[in-house]
Amino acid sequence: MAFKILQEGRGLNAVYQGSCNYCKCVFEFNKEDIKSECYDQRERYNVIYLECPHCKRSIGIEERIVRYE
């Protein structure tokens, strides 16, 4: 018997959204763009470190997934 998809599932690749504290650029990015990440125990969320696509500064932002592709 062959598989028959009755309803498409959601994508597996997370798309994140962030904004730069320096130039105020708002952007989306994927897991491949992340330089490093760590869990902030005091604030209780993941902090993602990456380079702003506009001003090229290194920034740290709260992890926020907006959709899956």
N, CA, C and O atoms as a GROMACS GRO file, in nm:
protein
  276
    1MET      N    1   0.085  -0.119   0.000
    1MET     CA    2   0.000   0.000   0.000
    1MET      C    3   0.089   0.124   0.000
    1MET      O    4   0.187   0.130   0.074
    2ALA      N    5   0.056   0.222  -0.080
    2ALA     CA    6   0.131   0.347  -0.089
    2ALA      C    7   0.070   0.449   0.008
    2ALA      O    8  -0.049   0.443   0.041
    3PHE      N    9   0.153   0.542   0.052
    3PHE     CA   10   0.104   0.649   0.139
    3PHE      C   11   0.016   0.745   0.060
    3PHE      O   12   0.039   0.770  -0.058
    4LYS      N   13  -0.084   0.798   0.127
    4LYS     CA   14  -0.169   0.901   0.070
    4LYS      C   15  -0.182   1.010   0.175
    4LYS      O   16  -0.235   0.986   0.283
    5ILE      N   17  -0.133   1.130   0.144
    5ILE     CA   18  -0.139   1.242   0.238
    5ILE      C   19  -0.279   1.301   0.235
    5ILE      O   20  -0.328   1.344   0.131
    6LEU      N   21  -0.342   1.302   0.351
    6LEU     CA   22  -0.478   1.356   0.363
    6LEU      C   23  -0.477   1.505   0.396
    6LEU      O   24  -0.567   1.579   0.356
    7GLN      N   25  -0.375   1.548   0.471
    7GLN     CA   26  -0.361   1.690   0.504
    7GLN      C   27  -0.212   1.719   0.517
    7GLN      O   28  -0.141   1.647   0.588
    8GLU      N   29  -0.164   1.821   0.450
    8GLU     CA   30  -0.023   1.860   0.457
    8GLU      C   31   0.012   1.904   0.598
    8GLU      O   32  -0.066   1.974   0.662
    9GLY      N   33   0.128   1.864   0.645
    9GLY     CA   34   0.177   1.908   0.775
    9GLY      C   35   0.247   2.042   0.764
    9GLY      O   36   0.269   2.093   0.654
   10ARG      N   37   0.280   2.098   0.876
   10ARG     CA   38   0.352   2.225   0.874
   10ARG      C   39   0.497   2.200   0.837
   10ARG      O   40   0.546   2.088   0.850
   11GLY      N   41   0.565   2.304   0.792
   11GLY     CA   42   0.705   2.293   0.755
   11GLY      C   43   0.793   2.264   0.875
   11GLY      O   44   0.751   2.282   0.989
   12LEU      N   45   0.912   2.220   0.850
   12LEU     CA   46   1.002   2.183   0.957
   12LEU      C   47   1.105   2.290   0.989
   12LEU      O   48   1.170   2.284   1.094
   13ASN      N   49   1.120   2.389   0.902
   13ASN     CA   50   1.221   2.494   0.922
   13ASN      C   51   1.157   2.616   0.988
   13ASN      O   52   1.067   2.678   0.932
   14ALA      N   53   1.206   2.650   1.106
   14ALA     CA   54   1.154   2.765   1.179
   14ALA      C   55   1.204   2.895   1.117
   14ALA      O   56   1.319   2.905   1.076
   15VAL      N   57   1.116   2.994   1.111
   15VAL     CA   58   1.150   3.129   1.068
   15VAL      C   59   1.136   3.218   1.190
   15VAL      O   60   1.031   3.222   1.254
   16TYR      N   61   1.243   3.290   1.223
   16TYR     CA   62   1.248   3.376   1.340
   16TYR      C   63   1.234   3.522   1.298
   16TYR      O   64   1.259   3.556   1.182
   17GLN      N   65   1.195   3.607   1.392
   17GLN     CA   66   1.189   3.751   1.367
   17GLN      C   67   1.268   3.821   1.475
   17GLN      O   68   1.266   3.780   1.591
   18GLY      N   69   1.336   3.928   1.437
   18GLY     CA   70   1.413   4.005   1.533
   18GLY      C   71   1.426   4.149   1.490
   18GLY      O   72   1.386   4.186   1.379
   19SER      N   73   1.483   4.231   1.577
   19SER     CA   74   1.509   4.370   1.544
   19SER      C   75   1.641   4.411   1.607
   19SER      O   76   1.678   4.362   1.714
   20CYS      N   77   1.710   4.501   1.542
   20CYS     CA   78   1.840   4.548   1.586
   20CYS      C   79   1.822   4.666   1.682
   20CYS      O   80   1.746   4.759   1.654
   21ASN      N   81   1.891   4.661   1.794
   21ASN     CA   82   1.884   4.771   1.892
   21ASN      C   83   1.956   4.896   1.844
   21ASN      O   84   1.928   5.006   1.892
   22TYR      N   85   2.048   4.882   1.750
   22TYR     CA   86   2.128   4.995   1.702
   22TYR      C   87   2.060   5.071   1.588
   22TYR      O   88   2.037   5.191   1.599
   23CYS      N   89   2.028   5.000   1.479
   23CYS     CA   90   1.974   5.069   1.361
   23CYS      C   91   1.823   5.053   1.347
   23CYS      O   92   1.763   5.109   1.255
   24LYS      N   93   1.759   4.976   1.438
   24LYS     CA   94   1.614   4.954   1.441
   24LYS      C   95   1.561   4.876   1.321
   24LYS      O   96   1.441   4.880   1.292
   25CYS      N   97   1.648   4.805   1.250
   25CYS     CA   98   1.609   4.719   1.139
   25CYS      C   99   1.528   4.601   1.194
   25CYS      O  100   1.567   4.540   1.293
   26VAL      N  101   1.415   4.569   1.130
   26VAL     CA  102   1.334   4.452   1.165
   26VAL      C  103   1.353   4.351   1.053
   26VAL      O  104   1.343   4.386   0.936
   27PHE      N  105   1.381   4.225   1.089
   27PHE     CA  106   1.416   4.126   0.989
   27PHE      C  107   1.372   3.986   1.031
   27PHE      O  108   1.342   3.961   1.148
   28GLU      N  109   1.370   3.895   0.933
   28GLU     CA  110   1.345   3.754   0.958
   28GLU      C  111   1.470   3.676   0.924
   28GLU      O  112   1.551   3.719   0.841
   29PHE      N  113   1.487   3.562   0.990
   29PHE     CA  114   1.606   3.480   0.965
   29PHE      C  115   1.576   3.335   0.996
   29PHE      O  116   1.475   3.303   1.058
   30ASN      N  117   1.665   3.247   0.952
   30ASN     CA  118   1.654   3.103   0.975
   30ASN      C  119   1.762   3.057   1.070
   30ASN      O  120   1.851   3.134   1.107
   31LYS      N  121   1.755   2.933   1.110
   31LYS     CA  122   1.850   2.873   1.204
   31LYS      C  123   1.995   2.885   1.152
   31LYS      O  124   2.087   2.899   1.232
   32GLU      N  125   2.015   2.880   1.021
   32GLU     CA  126   2.149   2.888   0.964
   32GLU      C  127   2.217   3.023   0.988
   32GLU      O  128   2.340   3.032   0.984
   33ASP      N  129   2.139   3.127   1.013
   33ASP     CA  130   2.193   3.262   1.034
   33ASP      C  131   2.241   3.286   1.176
   33ASP      O  132   2.310   3.384   1.203
   34ILE      N  133   2.207   3.197   1.268
   34ILE     CA  134   2.240   3.213   1.410
   34ILE      C  135   2.386   3.179   1.434
   34ILE      O  136   2.433   3.072   1.394
   35LYS      N  137   2.459   3.270   1.500
   35LYS     CA  138   2.600   3.245   1.535
   35LYS      C  139   2.610   3.158   1.660
   35LYS      O  140   2.690   3.064   1.662
   36SER      N  141   2.531   3.189   1.763
   36SER     CA  142   2.527   3.109   1.886
   36SER      C  143   2.398   3.142   1.960
   36SER      O  144   2.327   3.237   1.925
   37GLU      N  145   2.369   3.063   2.061
   37GLU     CA  146   2.252   3.089   2.143
   37GLU      C  147   2.276   3.035   2.283
   37GLU      O  148   2.356   2.944   2.303
   38CYS      N  149   2.205   3.093   2.379
   38CYS     CA  150   2.214   3.045   2.517
   38CYS      C  151   2.083   3.074   2.588
   38CYS      O  152   2.006   3.160   2.546
   39TYR      N  153   2.059   3.001   2.694
   39TYR     CA  154   1.937   3.019   2.773
   39TYR      C  155   1.966   3.115   2.887
   39TYR      O  156   2.057   3.092   2.967
   40ASP      N  157   1.888   3.223   2.895
   40ASP     CA  158   1.901   3.321   3.003
   40ASP      C  159   1.812   3.275   3.118
   40ASP      O  160   1.690   3.287   3.111
   41GLN      N  161   1.874   3.222   3.224
   41GLN     CA  162   1.798   3.166   3.335
   41GLN      C  163   1.721   3.273   3.412
   41GLN      O  164   1.614   3.245   3.465
   42ARG      N  165   1.774   3.392   3.420
   42ARG     CA  166   1.706   3.499   3.493
   42ARG      C  167   1.580   3.544   3.419
   42ARG      O  168   1.474   3.560   3.480
   43GLU      N  169   1.591   3.564   3.287
   43GLU     CA  170   1.477   3.609   3.207
   43GLU      C  171   1.391   3.493   3.157
   43GLU      O  172   1.276   3.514   3.116
   44ARG      N  173   1.445   3.372   3.160
   44ARG     CA  174   1.375   3.249   3.120
   44ARG      C  175   1.337   3.244   2.973
   44ARG      O  176   1.224   3.210   2.939
   45TYR      N  177   1.431   3.280   2.887
   45TYR     CA  178   1.413   3.262   2.744
   45TYR      C  179   1.548   3.244   2.677
   45TYR      O  180   1.652   3.276   2.734
   46ASN      N  181   1.545   3.192   2.554
   46ASN     CA  182   1.666   3.172   2.476
   46ASN      C  183   1.711   3.305   2.416
   46ASN      O  184   1.629   3.380   2.363
   47VAL      N  185   1.839   3.333   2.423
   47VAL     CA  186   1.896   3.451   2.359
   47VAL      C  187   1.975   3.403   2.236
   47VAL      O  188   2.060   3.315   2.247
   48ILE      N  189   1.945   3.462   2.122
   48ILE     CA  190   2.009   3.425   1.996
   48ILE      C  191   2.105   3.537   1.958
   48ILE      O  192   2.070   3.655   1.961
   49TYR      N  193   2.227   3.500   1.922
   49TYR     CA  194   2.329   3.596   1.879
   49TYR      C  195   2.351   3.581   1.729
   49TYR      O  196   2.375   3.471   1.680
   50LEU      N  197   2.344   3.693   1.658
   50LEU     CA  198   2.365   3.694   1.514
   50LEU      C  199   2.409   3.832   1.470
   50LEU      O  200   2.420   3.924   1.552
   51GLU      N  201   2.434   3.847   1.341
   51GLU     CA  202   2.477   3.974   1.284
   51GLU      C  203   2.357   4.042   1.219
   51GLU      O  204   2.284   3.979   1.143
   52CYS      N  205   2.337   4.170   1.249
   52CYS     CA  206   2.229   4.246   1.187
   52CYS      C  207   2.252   4.252   1.036
   52CYS      O  208   2.363   4.285   0.993
   53PRO      N  209   2.152   4.221   0.955
   53PRO     CA  210   2.171   4.222   0.810
   53PRO      C  211   2.191   4.363   0.752
   53PRO      O  212   2.240   4.377   0.640
   54HIS      N  213   2.154   4.467   0.827
   54HIS     CA  214   2.166   4.603   0.777
   54HIS      C  215   2.297   4.670   0.821
   54HIS      O  216   2.376   4.713   0.737
   55CYS      N  217   2.320   4.678   0.951
   55CYS     CA  218   2.438   4.751   1.001
   55CYS      C  219   2.556   4.658   1.032
   55CYS      O  220   2.666   4.706   1.062
   56LYS      N  221   2.535   4.527   1.025
   56LYS     CA  222   2.640   4.426   1.043
   56LYS      C  223   2.696   4.418   1.185
   56LYS      O  224   2.802   4.358   1.205
   57ARG      N  225   2.629   4.477   1.283
   57ARG     CA  226   2.674   4.466   1.422
   57ARG      C  227   2.628   4.333   1.481
   57ARG      O  228   2.528   4.276   1.439
   58SER      N  229   2.703   4.285   1.577
   58SER     CA  230   2.667   4.164   1.648
   58SER      C  231   2.561   4.198   1.752
   58SER      O  232   2.582   4.287   1.834
   59ILE      N  233   2.448   4.127   1.750
   59ILE     CA  234   2.338   4.156   1.842
   59ILE      C  235   2.288   4.028   1.908
   59ILE      O  236   2.308   3.918   1.856
   60GLY      N  237   2.224   4.042   2.020
   60GLY     CA  238   2.158   3.932   2.090
   60GLY      C  239   2.011   3.965   2.106
   60GLY      O  240   1.977   4.073   2.156
   61ILE      N  241   1.924   3.874   2.066
   61ILE     CA  242   1.781   3.898   2.072
   61ILE      C  243   1.709   3.778   2.133
   61ILE      O  244   1.763   3.667   2.135
   62GLU      N  245   1.589   3.801   2.182
   62GLU     CA  246   1.507   3.693   2.236
   62GLU      C  247   1.458   3.605   2.122
   62GLU      O  248   1.416   3.654   2.018
   63GLU      N  249   1.464   3.473   2.143
   63GLU     CA  250   1.416   3.380   2.041
   63GLU      C  251   1.265   3.394   2.024
   63GLU      O  252   1.189   3.384   2.121
   64ARG      N  253   1.223   3.418   1.898
   64ARG     CA  254   1.080   3.432   1.869
   64ARG      C  255   1.052   3.371   1.732
   64ARG      O  256   1.085   3.429   1.629
   65ILE      N  257   0.990   3.254   1.732
   65ILE     CA  258   0.954   3.188   1.606
   65ILE      C  259   0.822   3.246   1.559
   65ILE      O  260   0.725   3.253   1.635
   66VAL      N  261   0.817   3.289   1.431
   66VAL     CA  262   0.695   3.348   1.377
   66VAL      C  263   0.618   3.251   1.289
   66VAL      O  264   0.496   3.262   1.277
   67ARG      N  265   0.688   3.155   1.227
   67ARG     CA  266   0.620   3.055   1.143
   67ARG      C  267   0.718   2.944   1.106
   67ARG      O  268   0.837   2.952   1.135
   68TYR      N  269   0.666   2.842   1.043
   68TYR     CA  270   0.748   2.732   0.992
   68TYR      C  271   0.731   2.726   0.842
   68TYR      O  272   0.621   2.747   0.790
   69GLU      N  273   0.839   2.696   0.772
   69GLU     CA  274   0.835   2.683   0.626
   69GLU      C  275   0.879   2.545   0.587
   69GLU      O  276   0.882   2.512   0.468
   0.00000   0.00000   0.00000
